[in-house]
Amino acid sequence: MTAGQSASASAFESLTGTIVGFLLSVWVQRFLFPALGYELALIDNFMVATVFTLISFLRGYVIRRTFNALRDQLP
């Protein structure tokens, strides 16, 4: 068995993925919303991206903790 990723490396990877996802979300929204007939200011796009980023973070945390709790019961 190989050694796993360190806690600090995991945290850095997770933070990097979250930041990249947030910025990508804001960028996509700048084009998608007007195409759908919604004109939002940049600050509004940031607010929408922030809400979805927080929801995504919490979703990932809950799923990870659930799988960790069930680790010995899973195939």
N, C-alpha and C positions, 0 to 999 in steps of 0.2 A: 504494500500500500504506500502511496506517495504522500508526502507532507501536504497539508492543506494550506490555503492562503492565510496569511497573518490577519489578525483583526484589523490592524491599521490599513493594510492593503485592501481588505474587503470594504472598509468604510470609505476609503478614497475612491474605489471603483463605483460604489453605490452613489456617492456624492457626484462624481463625474457624470454618471448616467442620468441622474436626476437633473443636473444643470443642463446637459445637452438636450434632454427631453423637453424641459421647460422652454428653452430657446427655440427649439424646433416647433413646438406648439404655437408660440407667439408668431413665428414667421409664417406658418401655414395658415393661421387665423387671419393674418393680414390680407391673404389672397382669397381664402375660402369664404369668409363672412360676406365681403362685398359681392362675390359671385352668387351668394344665396339671398342677396337683397338686404343685408344688415351692414350698416355703416357704424363702426365702433372706433372710438379714439384709441390710440396706442395704449394709454393707461387702462382702458377697459379690457383690451386684449391681455394685458399683463394680469389683471384681476381674474379673468376667466382662466388663464393658464395656471395661475397660483392655486385656485380652487381645485382644478383637476389634478394638479401635481400633488397637492396635499392628500386628496382622495386616493390617488395612485400609491403614494407612499404608505398610507395607512393600510390599504388593501394588501400590499406586498408584505408589510410587517405582520398582519394578522395571519396571512397564509403561511408565512415562514414559521411563525410561532406554533401554528396548528400542526404543521408537518413535523416540527421538532417534537411536539408533545406526543404525536402518534408514531414517531420514528420506529419504535420497536414493534408496532402492530402492523406496519405496512409491509407488503411483500418485497 
